[in-house]
Structures are given as C-alpha cells and as structure tokens.
Amino acid sequence: MIVSGSGEDNPSWNIISKLFNLSRKEFVYDDFSCSLWNKIVVPGHLYCMENHICFYAEMMGTESKVFVLIREILTPSLR
C-alpha cells in the first residue's frame, strides 16, 4: 500500500489521519512494511510523513501505535 499525498481525494490518507489524528496538511511520502521489536515482534506499517514517522500494527485484537515527531529525532542508529 503506497500512500503519497494528502487530503480527501486519497482514501488511504483518511484511514491514516484517523489512526494518528493528523491534520489534513500533513503529507505522506511513503509507507513500508516493517516490524516493531519489543518483547515480541509485531509486524505492521511505518508511515513516513512531512513532520512525523508513525508505526501502526494490529495483532490478535491489540493495536500498537508509535508516533514520533521528526524534530525529536536526534541521531538515528542501528542496534
């Protein structure tokens, strides 16, 4: 699912904006299938936006959401 753009003309954008309560002005550059590693591996989607990076997954009826402002990212690194 590639979601680029914003606004009411993009049905995927409507879903993402509801999940993360985003303004209509936020532009989605791309999304990626990925996994969140915590106590267990949670497969989901990473959404790269103009001002945010968001992760969403639903597994066994449980939602996982991560919402990060890009300006809060100081130094990206691999672990």
ABEGO torsion letter per residue (X at the ends): XBBBEBEAABAAAAAAAAAAGBBAABBBABBBBBBBBBABBBBBBBBBBAABBBBBBBBGGBBBBBBBBAAABABBBBX
